[in-house]
Amino acid sequence: MGEYMRKYAFLFLSIGLTVSLVGCGDSGNGSAGSGGSGGTGGTGTATVSGTVFSAALEGESTPLAGATVSVVGTTTTATSGADGSFSLEAPVGIGSFLTTATDAWGELLTGDVPAGGIDMADPEVVPDALVAGVAGALMETIDPAKAIVIVEFDFDAPVGGEAAEIGANYGFAFVFDAAGDPVLGKELLPGGDTIVLFANVDISADVMPTATNSGGAACALNPAGVAYPSQAKVFTAVEVICP
């Protein structure tokens, strides 16, 4: 089962890494807005463009046409073209982007939009079949009426014992060990992947993740000072930076 689940590990890891991509770039001249559910953005707008991908079990993820990318808290949306590409205008500052598609779990990313815009925002949706496969391997059930939250630690490999919580009700949490196999729990394992996944998360309130390093010291959210919305059939990605 190791190789089979290792592919899932890379799948989920790629989702978490996109948080860093959305948050990249100079902060520009726009002043960030207040937090809240995904943030309210800042002054002015900037262009956010990229390619929507559909996660794959075998081989690389593929560009996806017809996906919807929206700026949370606004009416701004864009539909990916035949090559998966999209482009839209988003408020400068901290904001959240929701990507959805038919027969797939969506992805919610929160990050900083600089005044110069972002041209490498590459969100990825996860087909229903892949999520069902993960649930089956764990002998659990993942409810599409609830959310999945991914907390990614910003380092290459865990020492072990790094832990996360999300401040909301959830069904179960799991990590990946050094062999790429899923293990129920919310503490990273030595040599395993750097993500903790929380499944069947209650969508009645925003999640407010917390995390600690292997020594118990608190890690910081990136970006900090915002709430992270949880939505039905959506992966909410959260990055943490540890001392």
C-alpha positions in Angstrom: 0.0 0.0 0.0 3.0 2.3 0.5 3.5 3.3 -3.2 -0.3 3.6 -3.7 -0.7 6.0 -0.8 2.6 7.9 -1.5 0.9 9.2 -4.7 -1.9 10.5 -2.5 0.7 12.1 -0.3 2.2 14.0 -3.2 -1.3 15.0 -4.3 -2.2 16.5 -1.0 1.3 18.1 -0.6 0.8 19.9 -3.9 -2.3 21.5 -2.6 -0.7 22.9 0.5 2.3 24.2 -1.4 0.1 26.4 -3.5 -0.5 28.6 -0.5 3.1 29.8 -0.7 2.6 30.5 -4.4 -0.4 32.7 -3.9 1.4 34.6 -1.2 4.5 35.3 -3.2 5.8 38.6 -4.6 6.4 42.1 -3.3 3.8 43.6 -1.0 3.4 46.5 -3.4 1.8 49.8 -2.5 -1.7 48.4 -1.7 -2.6 48.5 2.0 -4.1 45.2 3.2 -7.6 45.2 4.4 -9.0 43.7 7.6 -9.2 40.0 8.1 -12.6 38.3 8.5 -13.7 35.5 6.3 -10.9 35.5 3.8 -10.0 39.2 4.3 -11.6 42.3 2.6 -8.6 43.1 0.4 -6.9 46.4 0.1 -6.9 49.6 -2.0 -6.9 49.0 -5.8 -6.9 45.8 -7.8 -4.3 43.7 -9.5 -4.4 40.9 -12.0 -4.2 37.3 -10.8 -3.7 34.7 -13.5 -2.6 31.1 -13.8 -3.8 27.6 -14.7 -6.3 25.4 -12.9 -5.2 21.7 -12.6 -7.1 18.5 -11.9 -5.2 16.2 -9.6 -4.3 12.8 -11.0 -3.5 9.5 -9.3 -1.2 8.4 -12.1 1.2 10.8 -13.7 1.1 14.6 -13.5 -2.0 16.8 -12.8 -3.6 18.0 -16.0 -5.0 21.5 -16.9 -8.7 21.7 -16.4 -11.2 23.6 -18.6 -14.5 24.9 -17.2 -13.4 25.4 -13.6 -14.6 28.5 -11.7 -12.1 30.7 -9.8 -13.7 33.3 -7.6 -12.5 36.0 -5.2 -14.1 35.3 -1.8 -16.2 38.2 -0.6 -16.7 39.7 -4.0 -18.7 38.9 -7.2 -15.5 38.5 -9.3 -15.2 35.1 -11.0 -13.4 33.6 -14.0 -13.8 30.4 -15.9 -10.7 28.4 -17.0 -10.2 28.1 -20.7 -9.5 25.0 -22.8 -5.9 25.1 -21.6 -6.9 25.6 -18.0 -5.8 29.2 -17.9 -7.7 32.0 -16.1 -7.3 35.6 -15.3 -9.2 38.0 -13.0 -8.9 41.3 -11.1 -8.6 41.0 -7.3 -8.2 43.5 -4.5 -4.6 44.2 -3.5 -3.9 42.8 -0.1 -4.9 39.7 1.8 -7.6 37.7 0.0 -9.0 34.3 -0.5 -9.5 32.5 -3.8 -12.0 29.6 -4.3 -11.6 27.2 -7.2 -14.4 24.7 -8.0 -15.2 22.2 -10.7 -17.8 19.5 -11.5 -17.2 16.1 -9.8 -14.3 17.4 -7.8 -13.4 18.9 -4.4 -12.6 22.6 -4.7 -9.7 24.4 -3.2 -9.6 27.6 -1.0 -6.3 29.5 -0.9 -5.6 32.6 1.2 -2.6 34.9 0.5 -1.3 38.3 -0.2 -2.0 39.9 -3.7 0.8 42.4 -4.4 0.2 45.6 -6.4 2.1 44.0 -9.3 -0.3 41.0 -9.4 0.4 37.3 -9.6 0.9 35.4 -12.8 1.7 31.9 -11.4 -1.4 31.1 -9.3 -2.1 27.5 -10.1 -5.0 26.1 -8.0 -5.8 22.4 -8.2 -9.1 20.6 -7.7 -9.3 17.0 -6.5 -11.6 14.6 -8.3 -14.2 12.8 -6.2 -12.7 9.5 -7.1 -9.3 10.4 -5.5 -10.9 11.6 -2.3 -13.0 8.4 -2.1 -9.8 6.4 -2.6 -8.1 8.1 0.3 -11.1 7.5 2.5 -11.2 3.8 1.6 -7.5 3.4 2.3 -8.0 4.9 5.8 -11.2 2.9 6.3 -13.0 6.1 7.0 -15.8 8.1 5.3 -15.2 11.6 4.0 -18.4 13.7 3.8 -18.8 16.0 0.8 -21.2 18.1 2.9 -18.3 19.1 5.1 -14.8 20.5 4.5 -11.2 19.2 4.5 -8.5 21.5 6.1 -4.8 21.1 5.3 -2.2 22.5 7.6 1.2 22.6 5.9 4.4 23.2 7.9 7.0 25.4 6.1 10.0 23.1 6.3 11.4 20.2 4.2 11.0 17.3 6.6 9.5 16.9 10.1 11.5 15.9 13.1 8.3 14.3 14.5 5.9 15.6 17.0 4.9 18.8 15.2 1.2 19.2 15.8 -1.8 21.2 14.5 -5.3 22.0 15.5 -8.0 23.9 13.6 -10.3 25.4 16.3 -13.4 23.7 14.8 -15.2 20.3 15.0 -13.9 17.6 12.6 -14.3 13.9 12.1 -10.7 12.7 12.0 -7.1 13.9 11.2 -4.3 12.1 9.4 -0.7 12.5 8.3 1.6 10.6 6.1 4.6 8.5 7.4 8.1 8.2 5.9 6.8 5.4 3.6 4.1 7.6 2.3 1.3 5.7 4.1 -1.5 7.5 5.8 -1.7 7.3 9.6 -4.6 8.6 11.7 -3.4 11.4 14.0 -2.5 15.1 14.0 1.2 15.0 14.8 3.8 14.8 12.1 6.0 11.6 11.9 9.8 11.6 11.5 10.7 11.7 7.9 7.0 11.9 6.8 5.2 14.6 4.9 4.8 18.1 6.3 1.0 18.2 6.3 -1.8 17.4 8.7 -5.2 16.9 7.1 -8.5 17.3 9.0 -11.5 15.6 7.4 -15.2 16.2 7.9 -14.7 19.7 9.2 -17.8 21.5 10.4 -18.7 24.3 8.0 -20.7 26.4 10.5 -17.7 28.7 11.3 -14.3 29.7 10.1 -11.3 27.6 11.2 -8.6 29.2 13.2 -5.6 26.8 13.1 -2.9 26.6 15.6 0.3 24.6 15.4 3.5 23.9 17.4 6.9 22.6 16.5 8.5 19.5 17.9 9.5 21.3 21.0 6.1 22.7 21.7 6.8 26.3 20.5 4.0 28.0 18.7 4.1 28.4 14.9 2.7 31.4 13.0 0.0 31.4 10.4 1.0 32.7 6.9 -0.7 35.0 6.3 -1.6 35.9 9.9 -4.5 37.9 11.3 -7.1 36.4 9.0 -9.8 33.8 9.4 -9.9 30.8 7.1 -13.4 29.9 5.9 -14.4 26.2 5.7 -16.9 25.3 3.0 -18.6 22.1 1.9 -16.6 19.9 -0.5 -13.6 22.3 -0.4 -10.0 21.9 0.7 -9.0 24.9 2.8 -5.2 25.2 2.7 -3.3 26.9 5.6 0.5 27.4 5.9 2.3 27.7 9.2 5.9 28.9 9.8 7.6 27.5 12.9 10.6 28.8 14.9 
